């Protein structure tokens, strides 16, 4: 009986997400240009980026350490049916093959940061290369005369303002869009995604939820904001992230609430939040660590302390280059597994049940991005 309703409601959710995504590239690009070009100097941008990188590494290390501490003892207590595991292993290979080819090596990822064709990067939705180009263009604008820079900055500011107006419209109808996204998900999943993988699904989701909640006092203490203010600012992006499983889709809401509710500086909203959205995923290092521990349990591999540390370090490094494809955070587990000699065939098992954990990881990601922005911007608010 739910299927006819889903057929009617699902296109509404798709339209809502498409409407959000159409604002992302022009908003991010224009915000970065304006944020850099109107800063006091390129040094201030570098200072914000440097502080942000330190915050990223600290929070990612915390996330990975939590995953490493809780996963092995929890999975050691899980009783798994050998016949069911064999069936899962046999069905896993096809899921990995389709996505593994999209994973870049570290060298390929580094080279791809500088786009040979900016328009192609925009068409493909490649955010990091676009951000790099925007950084270069913004820094170039800082170094030219005001008479030449001002008209171009005004043009980009107008684009940014228009996109923010569209975002405000979308936030008004966000409850309808979130409902239209959530209903098909509930109707299709039911209890079928749990089964033998209940421990993995519940553990990743629970730890991601704990990380999300822990970010509130961190933002209050290190960022100097009120708890209620931060919670109100985070809520719109969290609802979009929870329903769409996309950090990028939540980016316009992060920028808008950073400006309107948290009153963050131009450097924070125009430069840092887009950068964090593309690079910083606090849920990823935790999810990669727990996923690797679960695959080790499936294949009867006992992980030593050195191997667990290797998993955490590799997960932190890998989290910066997760591909923007469905199941990208699972496919990105390949180098983590290879680093400790675990079979990558187990990824197909995780891909099959990634919907629920990905919801909670993505919500943690956008909360972490906003918390990092608040912390980075605290010196500016203290002036």
N, C-alpha and C positions, 0 to 999 in steps of 0.2 A: 504493500500500500504506500510505502514511503517513496517508491521509485518514480511515480508520476510527479510527486512534489519535488523530488530532487531534480528531475529533468527541467522543471520550470525555474527552480531557484538557482541552480548551478550557474547558468549564464550570467545571472546578476552578479555573482561573486567574481566571475572571470572579468566582467566589465569593470568592476570596482578595482581589481588589481591592475588591469591594463591602464586604467585612468591614473592610478598612482605611478606606475612605471613610466608613463609618458612624460611625467614631470621630472624624473630623476636626473637624466643626463643634462638637460638644459639648466636645471637648478644647481646641480653639483658643479658643473663647469663654470657657470656665471658666479656662483658663490665663491669658488676658489679664486677666480680672477679678481673679484671685488675685494675679497678678504686680504689678498696679498698686495694688490695695487694701492689699497688705502691704508696699509700698515705703515708704521714709521720707517721701516727698512726691511731689507731681506733678512737681516740679523734677527729681527723679532719673530719672523716666521720660522727660522731655524731654531730659535730658542723654544718656541711652542712645540715644534716637532720633536726636539730633543727631549723635552720633559715628557711628551706623550710616549715616546719609545720606552723610556724608563718605566712609566706606569704600565704600559702594555706588558713588558717582561715580568714585572712584579706580579701582576694579576694573573697572567698566564701560568707562571710558576706555581702560584697558589692553587689555581684550578687543576693543573696536572698533578700536583702533590695530593690533593684531596682524592682524585680518582685513583691514584696509585695506592693510597692508604686503605680505601674502603673496598675496592674491587676484589683483590685476591682472597681476603677472608670470607667475603660474602659468597663468591662463586665456589669456594672450597666446600661450602655447606650445601650447595645445590645438588640434588640427586637427579641425574639425567638418564633417560632411557636409551640404552645403546642402539636399539633398532631405530628409534626416532632420530637419533643423531646421525646415523648412517644415511637415512633418507634425506635429512637436511643437507648433508655434505654432498650427496649426489646431485641435488638440485641447485647447488650454489654456483657452479662454474659459469653458467650462461650469464648470470647477473653481473659477474665481475668483468667478463670479456667486453661487454658493451661499453662500460664506463672507464676501464683502465686505460684505454687508448687516449682518453682526454686528459689524463694526468701528465703534467709537464715535469721534466727533470729540473733540478735547481738551476742549471745553466740556461735551459730554455725559458724558464720563468724570468730569470734576470734579464736576458736579452729582450724578451717581449715587453719589458717595462717601457722601452722607448719605441713608440709606434712608428712604423715606416709609413703608414697611411692613417692619418687621424680620423678621416671620415669612415674608413673601414672599422676602426676600433669603436667608433660611436654606433655603427650599424650592428656590430657584434655584441654591443653592450659590455665591452671590456673596460671596466671601471679604472683599474690601476693604470694602464697606459694613458687613458684620458686625464687622470689626475696628474701624472707626470708631465704631460704636455701643458696642462693648465698651470702647474707650478712654474715651468720654464717661461711660459708667456707672461704670467703674473710678475715674475722677477724681472723680465725684460721691461715690462711697463714701469716698474719702479725706477729703472735706470734712465728713462727718457724724460724729456721736458714736460712740464705740466700742461702746456698748450696742446700738445699732441696726445698726452695720456688722458686728459679729462673727458673728451668726447667718447672715447672707447669705453672708459670706466662707466660713464653715464649710460651707455647702451647696454652694457652687461648688467648694471644695476636695475635697469628697467625690466630686462628679462627675468632677473631674480625676483623682483617684486611681483611680476605677473604670475610666475610659477607659485609663489607663496599664496597669492589670492586663490589660485586653483586648489592648492592644498587645503586652505581653510574651507573651501566649498566641500571638498571630499571628507574632511573631518566631521562636517555636519551630518553627512549621510553614512559615516563610518559604522554605526550600529547595524544598519541594514546590510552593508557590505560584509561585515564580520559574520552576521547570521547566515548570509547566503554562502559563505565559505565554510562555515562550521557544520551546517546541516548535512551536506553530502558526505563530509568526512565521517561524521557519526554514523550515518546510515550504512556506509560501506564497510567500516571497520568492525563494528560490533565487538565481539570477543575473539574474532578469528586471528587477530594479529598477536595474541598473547601466547597461549599454548605452552610449548616447551621452552619458549624464549621469554617467559614472564619475568624471570629474574633480571635478565639484561634490560628489558624495556623499563621495568619499574626502577631499577637502580639508576640508570642514566637519567630518567625523568626526575627522580627524587633528588639526586645530587645537583642537577641543573636548577631545580626549584630552590634548593638550599643556597646555591651560589647566587641566584637572583635576589633572594631575600637578604643575603649577607652584603650585597652591594649597596643597600640602602644606608646602613650605618657607616659604611666606608665612605660613601658620598657625603654624608652629614659631617663626619669627623674630618676627613681629609679635604673635602671640598667647601666646607663652611656654608652649607645651605640647610634650610629647614627640612625635616623629614617629610612633612605634608607637601611642601612645595616640590620637592624632588619626585614624590610619588605621583602628584598631579601631572607633572611634566612628562614622566615616563609612561603613563597609562595609555595615551593614544598610540605610541609606537609599539608598545607591548601587545596591544590588541591586534594590530596589523601583523606583527611578527608571529603571534600565536596562531592566527588563522591562515596566513599565507606561507609561513615557513620561509620567509625571505627578509634578510636584514636590509637589503637594498630597497625593497618596497617600503620599509619603515623609515627610510632615511628622510624623506620630506617632513614627516611628522616630528622626527628628532630635531631637525633644523628649526621648524616653526616653534616648537615648544621651548627649545633652547633660547630663542629670541624673546618670545612673548611671556613665558612663565618664569624662566630662570634668569632672564636678562643677561645672557652671556655676551661676551665681546664679539666684535666682527671677526677677529682672528679665530675664536673658538667655533662659531657657527659657520663661518664661511670657509675656513680652511681645515680646522681640526676634525670636526664631526664627519665631513665627507671622507677624510683620510682614515679615520677610525672605522667607518662603515665598510671601507674596502679592505682593511688590513687586520682589524682587531676583532677576534671572536673568542671570548673567554670560555664559551661552552665547548669550543672545538678541542682544546688541549685535554680537558676532562673527558670528553666523549671519545677521543682517539685512544686515550690511556685505558679507559674502561673497556672499549671495544677490543683492544689488543689482549687484555687480560681474559676477556670472555672467549676469544678464539683459542688462546692457550688452554683454557679449561676444556673446550670442545675437543681439542686434539690431544689431550692428556699431557701437555707440556708444563713442567713445573718451572716457574720463573724465579730466578735468584735476584738478590738485591741489585747487583750490577745490571742485570737485564731490565729490571723495572726502572732503574734510573735512566738507562738508555732510551726506553720507551718514552719517558716523560720529556727528556731533552729533545728527542726527535719529533715528538708531538708538538712541542712549543714552536720549533722551527717550521714544521709543516703547516701549522695553523695560519701562517701568513700567506700561504699560496694555495688555499683551497679553491678548486675550480668552481666556477659558477654554473654548475649543472645539477639536475636532480640527483640526490645521493652523493653530492660532491664531497661532503665531509667524510663519508664512508670510503669512497674511492681514494681519498687523500691518505687513508690509513696504510696504503701499500708501502711507502718508505718506512713507516713505523714497524710494520711486520717484518720487512726485509732486514731491518737493523738488528733484530734479535732472532732471525731465522724461523719465524712462524709462517705457516702456509697461507698465501694470499687467497686461496680458494674459499676460505671461510668468510670472505667479505660478502659473497652472494647471500649468505644466511642473514647477515645484518641488514643488507639492502632490503630484504623482504619485509622487515619489521621496523624500518627506520622512521616511519611517519610520526609515531607518537614521541619517541625520543627527540626527533628533529624539532618538533613544536617547542619543547621545553629548552633545548639548546639555543634555538633562535631567539626566544624570549630573553634568555640570559645574555645573549650576544648584544642585543640592542640596549638592554639595561646597563651592561658594562660599558658600551660606547658612550652613553650619556653620562655615566658616573666618571669616566675618564675625562670627558670634556669639562665637567664641573671642577675636577681636581686640577686640571691643567690651567683653567681660567681663574683660579683663586687669586693668584698674584695681581691680575688685572682688576679684579673687583675690590682689592684692598687698596688701590691707588686713591 
